[in-house]
């Protein structure tokens, strides 16, 4: 059975993502704003549990001809935000982009892509996903 979500705004999408994260026992910082010496950054949800820190960027893109290229561009920006966040929190941060639609992207610029319909599975099996990533056996989506 395929899950579907009726989302009316990007705010609602971010809130849904936060709620799912919290249901899995993560502590969630919502719309975290931080600065380095040069600029301000914002991460939609920073989720921590034990020694795992996920920095989540929520993307509510609809059906668009250029959606995949937009997501790839956002992954590059998010990766930069996460490197700055690591300096602040003092631990490794895993960049995660949660999207409304499944674009068959898996990883780009070090960011994992997880559609909202697969977020529960990702969180239940996150150790397996992280192990796969650390072994370098994850391939890039084309």
Short mmCIF file of the C-alpha atoms (twelve columns), coordinates in Angstrom:
data_MODEL
# 
_entry.id   MODEL 
# 
loop_
_atom_site.group_PDB 
_atom_site.id 
_atom_site.type_symbol 
_atom_site.label_atom_id 
_atom_site.label_alt_id 
_atom_site.label_comp_id 
_atom_site.label_asym_id 
_atom_site.label_seq_id 
_atom_site.Cartn_x 
_atom_site.Cartn_y 
_atom_site.Cartn_z 
_atom_site.pdbx_PDB_model_num 
ATOM 1   C CA . UNK A 1   0.000  0.000  0.000   1 
ATOM 2   C CA . UNK A 2   1.417  3.335  -1.031  1 
ATOM 3   C CA . UNK A 3   1.238  6.197  1.449   1 
ATOM 4   C CA . UNK A 4   0.012  9.554  0.221   1 
ATOM 5   C CA . UNK A 5   0.149  12.874 1.971   1 
ATOM 6   C CA . UNK A 6   -2.058 15.867 1.349   1 
ATOM 7   C CA . UNK A 7   0.196  18.824 2.027   1 
ATOM 8   C CA . UNK A 8   -1.053 22.364 1.546   1 
ATOM 9   C CA . UNK A 9   2.089  24.389 2.343   1 
ATOM 10  C CA . UNK A 10  5.835  24.095 2.826   1 
ATOM 11  C CA . UNK A 11  5.318  24.910 6.516   1 
ATOM 12  C CA . UNK A 12  2.972  21.949 6.877   1 
ATOM 13  C CA . UNK A 13  5.489  19.722 5.089   1 
ATOM 14  C CA . UNK A 14  8.274  20.767 7.481   1 
ATOM 15  C CA . UNK A 15  5.987  20.176 10.472  1 
ATOM 16  C CA . UNK A 16  5.022  16.713 9.214   1 
ATOM 17  C CA . UNK A 17  8.692  15.829 8.775   1 
ATOM 18  C CA . UNK A 18  9.484  17.042 12.306  1 
ATOM 19  C CA . UNK A 19  6.563  15.070 13.730  1 
ATOM 20  C CA . UNK A 20  7.695  11.843 12.034  1 
ATOM 21  C CA . UNK A 21  11.243 12.386 13.317  1 
ATOM 22  C CA . UNK A 22  10.005 12.883 16.876  1 
ATOM 23  C CA . UNK A 23  7.844  9.739  16.697  1 
ATOM 24  C CA . UNK A 24  11.089 7.813  16.182  1 
ATOM 25  C CA . UNK A 25  12.608 9.146  19.394  1 
ATOM 26  C CA . UNK A 26  14.753 11.886 17.911  1 
ATOM 27  C CA . UNK A 27  15.112 15.249 19.583  1 
ATOM 28  C CA . UNK A 28  14.171 17.772 16.913  1 
ATOM 29  C CA . UNK A 29  15.263 21.387 16.678  1 
ATOM 30  C CA . UNK A 30  12.833 23.037 14.305  1 
ATOM 31  C CA . UNK A 31  13.917 25.726 11.831  1 
ATOM 32  C CA . UNK A 32  17.358 26.019 13.427  1 
ATOM 33  C CA . UNK A 33  19.097 29.283 12.583  1 
ATOM 34  C CA . UNK A 34  22.830 29.704 13.172  1 
ATOM 35  C CA . UNK A 35  25.681 31.892 11.983  1 
ATOM 36  C CA . UNK A 36  29.312 31.640 11.125  1 
ATOM 37  C CA . UNK A 37  31.555 34.683 10.798  1 
ATOM 38  C CA . UNK A 38  30.281 35.417 7.282   1 
ATOM 39  C CA . UNK A 39  26.600 34.546 7.058   1 
ATOM 40  C CA . UNK A 40  23.420 33.099 8.512   1 
ATOM 41  C CA . UNK A 41  22.153 29.567 7.832   1 
ATOM 42  C CA . UNK A 42  18.869 27.787 8.457   1 
ATOM 43  C CA . UNK A 43  18.132 24.070 8.621   1 
ATOM 44  C CA . UNK A 44  14.499 22.971 8.608   1 
ATOM 45  C CA . UNK A 45  14.951 20.176 11.173  1 
ATOM 46  C CA . UNK A 46  18.039 19.144 13.128  1 
ATOM 47  C CA . UNK A 47  17.365 15.708 14.599  1 
ATOM 48  C CA . UNK A 48  19.626 14.061 17.153  1 
ATOM 49  C CA . UNK A 49  19.481 10.636 18.739  1 
ATOM 50  C CA . UNK A 50  22.446 9.094  20.515  1 
ATOM 51  C CA . UNK A 51  25.467 9.853  18.323  1 
ATOM 52  C CA . UNK A 52  23.471 10.497 15.139  1 
ATOM 53  C CA . UNK A 53  22.708 14.016 13.931  1 
ATOM 54  C CA . UNK A 54  20.518 14.492 10.860  1 
ATOM 55  C CA . UNK A 55  20.227 17.911 9.268   1 
ATOM 56  C CA . UNK A 56  17.022 17.824 7.249   1 
ATOM 57  C CA . UNK A 57  16.098 20.115 4.408   1 
ATOM 58  C CA . UNK A 58  12.458 19.658 3.326   1 
ATOM 59  C CA . UNK A 59  11.615 20.144 -0.359  1 
ATOM 60  C CA . UNK A 60  7.999  20.398 -1.406  1 
ATOM 61  C CA . UNK A 61  8.616  20.525 -5.138  1 
ATOM 62  C CA . UNK A 62  5.680  19.503 -7.287  1 
ATOM 63  C CA . UNK A 63  5.827  17.901 -10.691 1 
ATOM 64  C CA . UNK A 64  8.237  20.033 -12.659 1 
ATOM 65  C CA . UNK A 65  10.414 19.422 -15.624 1 
ATOM 66  C CA . UNK A 66  13.489 20.649 -13.762 1 
ATOM 67  C CA . UNK A 67  12.808 19.190 -10.306 1 
ATOM 68  C CA . UNK A 68  15.752 16.742 -10.307 1 
ATOM 69  C CA . UNK A 69  18.241 19.456 -11.242 1 
ATOM 70  C CA . UNK A 70  16.747 21.721 -8.560  1 
ATOM 71  C CA . UNK A 71  17.192 18.980 -5.967  1 
ATOM 72  C CA . UNK A 72  20.793 18.437 -7.016  1 
ATOM 73  C CA . UNK A 73  21.469 22.154 -6.676  1 
ATOM 74  C CA . UNK A 74  19.816 22.188 -3.245  1 
ATOM 75  C CA . UNK A 75  21.955 19.219 -2.179  1 
ATOM 76  C CA . UNK A 76  25.089 21.235 -2.859  1 
ATOM 77  C CA . UNK A 77  23.811 24.152 -0.756  1 
ATOM 78  C CA . UNK A 78  22.646 21.836 2.022   1 
ATOM 79  C CA . UNK A 79  26.008 20.093 2.150   1 
ATOM 80  C CA . UNK A 80  27.667 23.477 2.817   1 
ATOM 81  C CA . UNK A 81  25.135 24.264 5.588   1 
ATOM 82  C CA . UNK A 82  25.832 20.900 7.195   1 
ATOM 83  C CA . UNK A 83  29.596 21.421 7.220   1 
ATOM 84  C CA . UNK A 84  29.015 24.679 9.105   1 
ATOM 85  C CA . UNK A 85  26.551 22.991 11.466  1 
ATOM 86  C CA . UNK A 86  29.160 20.321 12.295  1 
ATOM 87  C CA . UNK A 87  31.442 23.073 13.608  1 
ATOM 88  C CA . UNK A 88  28.637 24.307 15.846  1 
ATOM 89  C CA . UNK A 89  27.435 20.972 17.255  1 
ATOM 90  C CA . UNK A 90  30.837 19.287 17.430  1 
ATOM 91  C CA . UNK A 91  29.735 16.041 15.816  1 
ATOM 92  C CA . UNK A 92  29.296 14.526 12.382  1 
ATOM 93  C CA . UNK A 93  26.127 15.766 10.693  1 
ATOM 94  C CA . UNK A 94  24.371 13.677 8.053   1 
ATOM 95  C CA . UNK A 95  22.727 15.848 5.381   1 
ATOM 96  C CA . UNK A 96  19.261 14.612 4.469   1 
ATOM 97  C CA . UNK A 97  16.821 16.048 1.951   1 
ATOM 98  C CA . UNK A 98  13.231 14.951 2.453   1 
ATOM 99  C CA . UNK A 99  11.138 15.472 -0.656  1 
ATOM 100 C CA . UNK A 100 7.437  15.151 -1.344  1 
ATOM 101 C CA . UNK A 101 7.966  13.104 -4.486  1 
ATOM 102 C CA . UNK A 102 10.226 10.123 -5.122  1 
ATOM 103 C CA . UNK A 103 12.793 11.153 -7.720  1 
ATOM 104 C CA . UNK A 104 14.858 7.960  -7.515  1 
ATOM 105 C CA . UNK A 105 17.779 10.056 -6.316  1 
ATOM 106 C CA . UNK A 106 19.714 8.393  -3.560  1 
ATOM 107 C CA . UNK A 107 22.709 10.593 -2.826  1 
ATOM 108 C CA . UNK A 108 24.179 13.772 -4.276  1 
ATOM 109 C CA . UNK A 109 26.977 15.957 -2.878  1 
ATOM 110 C CA . UNK A 110 26.966 13.843 0.271   1 
ATOM 111 C CA . UNK A 111 23.230 14.442 0.870   1 
ATOM 112 C CA . UNK A 112 20.840 11.545 1.189   1 
ATOM 113 C CA . UNK A 113 17.490 11.888 -0.564  1 
ATOM 114 C CA . UNK A 114 14.481 10.323 1.142   1 
ATOM 115 C CA . UNK A 115 10.923 10.867 -0.072  1 
ATOM 116 C CA . UNK A 116 8.450  11.522 2.744   1 
ATOM 117 C CA . UNK A 117 6.708  8.231  1.916   1 
ATOM 118 C CA . UNK A 118 9.927  6.355  2.796   1 
ATOM 119 C CA . UNK A 119 10.992 8.424  5.810   1 
ATOM 120 C CA . UNK A 120 9.607  5.910  8.342   1 
ATOM 121 C CA . UNK A 121 11.556 3.084  6.713   1 
ATOM 122 C CA . UNK A 122 14.701 5.203  6.631   1 
ATOM 123 C CA . UNK A 123 14.402 6.018  10.338  1 
ATOM 124 C CA . UNK A 124 13.636 2.421  11.328  1 
ATOM 125 C CA . UNK A 125 16.594 1.153  9.298   1 
ATOM 126 C CA . UNK A 126 18.892 4.166  9.544   1 
ATOM 127 C CA . UNK A 127 21.781 2.104  10.908  1 
ATOM 128 C CA . UNK A 128 21.729 -0.046 7.779   1 
ATOM 129 C CA . UNK A 129 21.568 3.036  5.551   1 
ATOM 130 C CA . UNK A 130 24.464 4.672  7.401   1 
ATOM 131 C CA . UNK A 131 26.520 1.478  7.250   1 
ATOM 132 C CA . UNK A 132 25.943 1.273  3.513   1 
ATOM 133 C CA . UNK A 133 27.047 4.873  3.139   1 
ATOM 134 C CA . UNK A 134 30.181 4.414  5.197   1 
ATOM 135 C CA . UNK A 135 31.127 1.386  3.096   1 
ATOM 136 C CA . UNK A 136 30.828 3.536  -0.013  1 
ATOM 137 C CA . UNK A 137 28.517 1.134  -1.798  1 
ATOM 138 C CA . UNK A 138 25.772 3.666  -2.428  1 
ATOM 139 C CA . UNK A 139 25.568 4.755  -6.031  1 
ATOM 140 C CA . UNK A 140 24.625 8.207  -7.240  1 
ATOM 141 C CA . UNK A 141 21.257 8.682  -8.928  1 
ATOM 142 C CA . UNK A 142 21.497 9.560  -12.599 1 
# 
